């Protein structure tokens, strides 16, 4: 069964809508990745949100363009609590070259839990909406991750998780950039000022 379903108005939060393509068609995967890479080529920080959902042992994949995309060191793939995801990907011969685990890289200030959840960090950095954006799935719903095509509930769940991972790491990265710039500007020596000899007032040298 080959399918390629497109959803252009999956709600993220506020006025943000997600464009989602749900497919197992390798040609569609290649077309979509080519479009995505063109977009990433224009970005200073090439961040990709990634989320892996599963409930059974997956089969090995053979989709060269996707393999190369994940292995491209130019891109930063941001995920949440990724240890299990990495093991699952290895079992299907996939490896993400530059995989960031937000749960290990970021802690909510004054957190009382040992590890923050995606909802905790999303609510802190994006919007409180994300605390409740994905109500926990029932055991029966989790069993359906292997059933294709996925239901709209599953598509929205996975898309919003991946978007939240992207948005969180993007905001953290931009904040780090601003802090670095501010520190450099603070360290720059002040410009010397001298009285010009021709009578036009002060001049910077």
C-alpha positions as CSV (number, residue, x, y, z in Angstrom):
1,X,0.0,0.0,0.0
2,X,1.5,3.3,-1.1
3,X,-0.1,6.6,-0.1
4,X,0.7,10.3,0.3
5,X,-1.7,12.3,2.3
6,X,-1.3,16.1,2.7
7,X,-2.6,18.3,5.5
8,X,-2.0,22.0,5.3
9,X,-3.7,23.3,8.4
10,X,-2.7,21.2,11.4
11,X,-2.9,23.6,14.3
12,X,0.2,24.1,16.4
13,X,-0.6,27.1,18.5
14,X,-1.9,30.6,17.9
15,X,-1.7,31.4,14.2
16,X,0.9,28.8,13.5
17,X,-0.3,26.0,11.2
18,X,1.7,22.9,10.3
19,X,2.0,21.5,6.8
20,X,2.1,17.7,7.2
21,X,2.8,15.0,4.6
22,X,2.0,11.5,5.8
23,X,3.4,9.0,3.4
24,X,5.4,5.8,2.8
25,X,5.9,6.6,-0.9
26,X,9.7,6.9,-1.5
27,X,9.2,9.2,-4.4
28,X,7.2,11.6,-2.2
29,X,9.8,11.3,0.5
30,X,12.5,12.4,-1.9
31,X,10.4,15.3,-3.3
32,X,9.5,16.5,0.2
33,X,13.1,16.3,1.5
34,X,14.4,18.2,-1.5
35,X,12.0,21.0,-0.7
36,X,12.9,20.9,2.9
37,X,16.6,21.0,2.2
38,X,16.1,24.1,0.0
39,X,14.4,25.8,2.9
40,X,17.2,24.8,5.3
41,X,19.9,26.1,2.9
42,X,18.6,29.6,3.6
43,X,18.7,29.2,7.4
44,X,21.7,30.1,9.5
45,X,20.7,27.5,12.1
46,X,19.6,24.3,10.2
47,X,17.4,22.8,12.9
48,X,15.0,19.9,12.3
49,X,12.5,18.7,14.9
50,X,12.3,15.0,15.1
51,X,9.9,12.6,16.9
52,X,9.8,8.9,16.7
53,X,6.7,6.9,17.6
54,X,6.5,3.1,17.6
55,X,5.0,0.2,19.4
56,X,6.6,-2.8,17.7
57,X,9.9,-3.9,16.1
58,X,10.2,-2.0,12.8
59,X,11.6,-3.5,9.6
60,X,14.9,-2.3,8.1
61,X,14.4,0.7,5.8
62,X,15.9,1.3,2.4
63,X,15.3,4.9,1.4
64,X,18.7,6.4,0.5
65,X,17.7,10.0,0.4
66,X,16.2,9.8,3.9
67,X,19.3,7.9,5.2
68,X,21.5,10.7,3.8
69,X,19.3,13.4,5.2
70,X,19.6,12.0,8.7
71,X,23.3,11.5,8.4
72,X,24.0,15.0,7.1
73,X,26.2,16.8,9.7
74,X,25.0,20.2,8.5
75,X,21.6,19.7,10.2
76,X,20.8,19.7,13.9
77,X,18.1,17.2,14.7
78,X,16.4,18.2,18.0
79,X,14.4,15.6,19.9
80,X,13.2,14.9,23.4
81,X,14.4,11.9,25.5
82,X,16.0,10.3,22.5
83,X,17.9,7.3,24.0
84,X,15.1,4.9,23.0
85,X,14.7,6.6,19.6
86,X,18.4,6.2,18.8
87,X,18.3,2.4,19.6
88,X,15.2,1.9,17.5
89,X,16.8,3.8,14.6
90,X,20.0,1.7,14.9
91,X,17.9,-1.5,14.5
92,X,16.7,-0.3,11.1
93,X,20.1,0.8,10.0
94,X,19.5,4.5,10.5
95,X,21.7,6.9,12.3
96,X,21.2,10.6,13.0
97,X,24.6,12.4,12.8
98,X,23.8,15.4,14.9
99,X,21.1,14.5,17.4
100,X,20.4,16.9,20.3
101,X,18.5,15.6,23.3
102,X,16.7,18.7,24.7
103,X,15.9,16.9,27.9
104,X,19.6,16.6,28.7
105,X,20.6,20.0,27.4
106,X,17.9,22.1,29.1
107,X,16.5,22.2,32.5
108,X,13.4,24.3,33.5
109,X,14.6,26.8,36.1
110,X,13.7,25.7,39.7
111,X,12.4,22.4,38.4
112,X,11.3,20.0,41.1
113,X,11.4,16.9,39.0
114,X,14.5,14.9,38.1
115,X,13.8,15.2,34.4
116,X,11.5,17.8,32.6
117,X,8.8,16.6,30.2
118,X,8.3,18.0,26.7
119,X,5.2,19.8,28.1
120,X,7.3,21.4,30.9
121,X,9.9,22.8,28.6
122,X,7.3,23.8,25.9
123,X,5.2,25.6,28.4
124,X,8.3,27.4,29.7
125,X,9.7,28.5,26.3
126,X,6.8,28.5,23.9
127,X,3.3,28.6,25.3
128,X,1.4,27.1,28.1
129,X,-0.8,25.6,25.4
130,X,1.8,22.9,24.9
131,X,1.3,21.6,28.4
132,X,-1.9,20.2,27.3
133,X,-1.5,20.0,23.5
134,X,-1.2,16.2,23.4
135,X,-3.3,14.5,26.0
136,X,-1.8,11.1,26.8
137,X,-2.8,8.4,24.4
138,X,-4.6,5.3,25.6
139,X,-2.9,1.9,25.4
140,X,-5.3,1.1,22.6
141,X,-4.2,4.2,20.7
142,X,-0.5,3.4,21.2
143,X,-1.0,0.0,19.6
144,X,-2.2,1.7,16.4
145,X,1.1,3.4,15.6
146,X,1.9,0.4,13.3
147,X,-1.5,0.7,11.5
148,X,-1.3,2.6,8.3
149,X,-2.5,5.1,7.3
150,X,-2.4,6.7,10.7
151,X,-5.5,8.4,12.1
152,X,-5.7,12.2,12.2
153,X,-5.3,12.0,16.0
154,X,-1.9,10.2,15.5
155,X,-0.8,12.5,12.8
156,X,-1.5,15.6,14.9
157,X,0.2,14.1,17.9
158,X,3.4,13.3,16.1
159,X,3.5,16.5,14.1
160,X,3.0,18.7,17.2
161,X,5.7,16.9,19.1
162,X,8.2,17.3,16.3
163,X,7.3,21.0,15.9
164,X,7.6,21.6,19.6
165,X,11.1,20.1,19.6
166,X,12.1,22.3,16.7
167,X,10.6,25.5,18.2
168,X,12.2,24.8,21.6
169,X,15.7,24.3,20.3
170,X,15.4,27.1,17.8
171,X,14.5,29.5,20.7
172,X,17.4,28.2,22.8
173,X,19.8,28.6,20.0
174,X,18.7,32.2,19.2
175,X,18.9,33.1,22.9
176,X,22.5,31.7,23.0
177,X,23.4,33.7,19.9
178,X,22.1,36.9,21.5
179,X,24.0,36.2,24.8
180,X,27.2,35.6,22.8
181,X,26.8,38.8,20.8
182,X,26.1,40.8,24.0
183,X,29.2,39.4,25.7
184,X,31.4,40.2,22.7
185,X,30.0,43.7,22.5
186,X,30.7,44.2,26.2
187,X,34.3,43.1,25.7
188,X,35.0,45.4,22.7
189,X,37.3,48.3,23.7
190,X,35.6,51.8,23.5
191,X,36.4,53.8,20.4
192,X,39.0,56.6,20.9
193,X,37.8,60.1,20.6
194,X,40.1,62.9,19.5
195,X,39.7,66.6,18.8
196,X,40.0,67.3,15.1
197,X,42.6,69.8,14.0
198,X,40.4,71.5,11.5
199,X,37.7,72.7,13.9
200,X,34.8,70.5,13.0
201,X,34.3,69.1,16.5
202,X,35.0,65.6,17.8
203,X,35.8,62.7,15.5
204,X,36.0,59.0,16.1
205,X,39.3,57.3,15.2
